[in-house]
Amino acid sequence: MRRYDPSQAPDPREWLALDEQERMLLVEQHHQRARIKVPDLTAHSIIHAVVENQLAQNDEPVVRALVRLTKQGLSRHDAIHAIGSVVTTQIFDALQSKQPVQRDAYYAEIETLTADKWLRSNAG
């Protein structure tokens, strides 16, 4: 796999055959080529890779969320960002509580995620 494009699902076998650093580098390179500015490209790329990993592993709640969000009008890239916002919240909560990420809580939040909810949370 030479390039990553969040508008297209990477082949799961190819994606998962890469090591984590290679995945993150592909995501970073895409954002640089597309001239997408983000506050922290490394952190952004990590979250992208986490979501793509879950999709490539056919993590059902995450796959359902991607389908739902794109049907609600988000691009695949924005749907990854929406799911990534839940990943980020769960990681933040785990760090604050000094407890591991609670998969059930993560899935519950993913299952209720909508395009409208995500767009409203990013307005302003």
C-alpha positions in Angstrom: 0.0 0.0 0.0 1.6 3.2 -1.1 -1.1 5.8 -0.6 -4.0 6.4 1.8 -7.2 8.2 0.8 -9.8 8.5 3.5 -12.5 8.8 0.9 -11.8 5.2 -0.1 -11.7 2.2 2.2 -8.2 0.7 2.1 -8.0 -3.0 1.4 -8.3 -4.5 5.0 -5.5 -7.1 4.4 -3.1 -4.5 3.0 -3.9 -2.0 5.7 -3.5 -4.5 8.6 -0.3 -5.9 7.0 1.4 -2.5 7.6 2.9 -1.7 11.0 1.3 1.1 13.0 4.0 3.6 12.0 3.5 3.0 8.3 -0.3 3.5 8.7 0.2 6.8 10.5 2.7 7.9 7.9 0.3 7.2 5.1 -2.4 9.2 6.9 0.0 12.1 7.5 1.1 12.1 3.9 -2.5 12.3 2.7 -3.2 15.3 4.9 0.0 17.0 3.7 -0.8 16.3 0.0 -4.3 17.6 0.4 -3.1 20.6 2.4 -5.4 19.8 5.3 -4.3 21.7 8.3 -4.9 20.2 11.7 -3.6 21.4 15.1 -1.5 18.2 15.7 -0.9 16.0 12.6 0.6 13.2 14.6 -2.4 12.9 17.0 -4.8 13.3 14.1 -3.1 10.5 12.2 -3.1 8.2 15.2 -6.9 8.6 15.6 -7.4 8.1 11.8 -5.3 4.9 12.1 -7.3 3.7 15.1 -10.6 4.1 13.3 -9.3 2.5 10.0 -7.9 -0.4 12.1 -11.3 -1.0 13.6 -13.0 -0.8 10.2 -10.4 -3.2 8.7 -10.9 -5.6 11.5 -14.7 -5.4 10.8 -15.5 -4.1 14.3 -19.2 -4.3 13.8 -20.4 -1.2 15.8 -17.8 0.9 14.1 -18.7 -0.4 10.7 -22.4 0.2 11.4 -21.5 3.8 12.5 -19.6 4.5 9.3 -22.5 3.2 7.1 -25.0 5.2 9.2 -23.0 8.4 9.1 -22.4 8.3 5.4 -26.1 7.6 4.7 -26.8 10.7 6.8 -24.6 12.8 4.4 -21.1 12.8 5.8 -18.2 12.0 3.5 -16.2 8.9 4.5 -13.4 11.2 5.7 -15.8 13.2 7.9 -17.4 9.9 9.2 -13.9 8.8 10.3 -13.5 12.1 12.1 -16.9 11.7 13.8 -16.0 8.2 15.0 -12.5 9.5 15.9 -14.2 12.1 18.1 -15.7 9.3 20.1 -12.3 7.5 20.3 -10.7 10.7 21.6 -13.4 11.2 24.2 -13.0 7.7 25.5 -9.2 8.0 25.6 -9.5 11.3 27.5 -12.0 9.8 30.0 -9.8 6.8 30.5 -6.8 9.0 31.2 -8.8 11.2 33.6 -10.1 8.3 35.5 -6.9 6.3 35.3 -9.0 3.3 34.1 -8.8 1.5 30.8 -11.1 2.4 28.0 -14.5 0.8 28.6 -15.3 -1.0 25.4 -19.0 -1.2 26.3 -19.2 2.6 26.9 -17.3 3.2 23.6 -19.7 1.0 21.6 -22.7 2.6 23.3 -21.5 6.1 22.3 -20.7 4.9 18.8 -24.2 3.4 18.4 -25.8 6.7 19.2 -23.5 8.8 17.1 -25.3 10.7 14.3 -24.1 13.1 11.6 -26.2 15.8 13.2 -24.9 15.2 16.7 -21.3 15.3 15.4 -21.9 18.4 13.3 -23.5 20.2 16.2 -20.6 19.3 18.5 -18.1 20.8 15.9 -20.1 24.0 15.2 -18.6 27.2 16.2 
